[in-house]
Amino acid sequence: MCHERMGTVMRVMKFGGASLSGVSEIRQAVKLIHEYRERGPVAVVVSAIGKMTECLLAGLRNGEEGESLFTFCFHLHEGLCKSLGIDSVILNPLNAEMEQLSENRKTMPEPSYRERLVAFGEQFSARLIAAALSMNTPAMAFDSWDAGIELSDDRGFLEIDESGYSRIRETLKEKTKDFCVIPVITGYIGKKRNGVITNLGRGGSDLTATALGAALKAEEIIAWKDVPGIMSADPGIVSSAHVIPEISFEEAGEMAFFGAQVLHPRSMYPARFHSIPVRIKSFLDPRHPGTLIRGEEGSEGFLKAVTGRGDVTLIDITSNRMLGQYGFLSKIFSVFEALKLSVDLIATSEVSVSCTLDESHDAELLKESLEKYAQVSIRRRRGILTLIGGGKAAPLLLADGLKALHDKKIEVEMVSHGASKTSTGIVLRNEELNRALNIVHSTLSEEVKV
């Protein structure tokens, strides 16, 4: 009967911690869910309230007793229940689980204890949001594993098991009476096949939302943030930055890798693979259309954005023996592999290889190992300015950008242009990065505005 009162388009809505940070934010989230529910069935994915996860982890690092952390977590949500007019009895089962965890603390390995403790933040959040929704519309809180979501580490890293998508769909359809009840699902946490509770790491809640969208064959996934969309540059650095109306999955992934605060690259994979659009919207300004991520191809001839990432190390590897020598690059990169170092950018010529690494890596050890094959120089405190977009016209946009930097006497130390034509990296000194971002964004402003 509920379907007679709403549309048929399925949407997945994901709310991060910032969009659930207090009473007014929670009320806004509930209002938005109800509004979209009138257009069609919805499934909701939530993070922990505000900075709850960070607070719990910080408490552990500072050596705080588990009981004080449990008390803090429970009383915060109890207070929110009171302010929202919700009976806090909904929190009692989780409170009992926390007490049990406290009793078992001394017999548990530290990693298991930490991951179980952190999980409570999202579990409390899901129950709170479901209860707030239920004041007007039936809703039900789900721990991700109760929604049919199973984590796999078969490929050496944790991910949501794609083979279980049909199980997720059927589980939720049955438990929510074909989505007449709104499911509110935890995002960051999950359970492995052996029943151990763990977390998906950075971008975990977004990954759960996109995987859920794929499993439910949603028309759209909406990620609610505290920003109006994906910006053409960091507005804290570039005052003329603006919201990008539409961007491809590849462009969004490159932006995230090179420092933009977008969805984590791995979280976009399920939506990209199953061709489900993802929209980034602001819970502070829900009428703003935000940014739509869809498709594989960007706009030819247009620069979508500039991003900046500081504190990288530039490595120059030079050897005349490299000229025409078979296997030289293989030897060089076997050193990187042995030291488990990941390269960000790379550029090669007949006699040299230049690449960038995160500054946290041990560059001196790398230098020592590489000097068996070539001369090596290290330049620290460099930054990467990345041009996103342009397609086949990217070289022309790069030329304009490089000329603008040259005119302002900013030295470029390396350029790396990928075969995908989606991004071009420019390496320069750290202290010049912010000025360079403003110059390039301003110079290419006509191309940036899509």
Secondary structure, DSSP 8 states (H G I E B T S, - for coil): -GGGGS-S--EEEEE-GGGGSSHHHHHHHHHHHHHHHTTS-EEEEE--STTHHHHHHHHHHTT--HHHHHHHHHHHHHHHHHHHT--GGGGHHHHHHHHHHHHHGGGS-HHHHHHHHHHHHHHHHHHHHHHHHTTTS-EEEE-GGGGT--EE-TTSS-EE-GGGHHHHHHHHHHHTTTTTSEEEEE-SEEEBTTS-EEE--TTHHHHHHHHHHHHTT-SEEEEEESSSS-BSS-TTT-TT--B-SEE-HHHHHHHHHTT-SSS-GGGGHHHHHTT--EEEEETTSTTS--EEE--S---BT-EEEEEEEEEEEEEEEE-GGGTT-TTHHHHHHHHHHHTT---S-EEE-SSEEEEEEETTS-HHHHHHHHTTTSEEEEEEEEEEEEEEEBGGGHHHHHHHHHHHHHHTT----EEEE-TTSSEEEEEEEGGGHHHHHHHHHHHTHHHH--
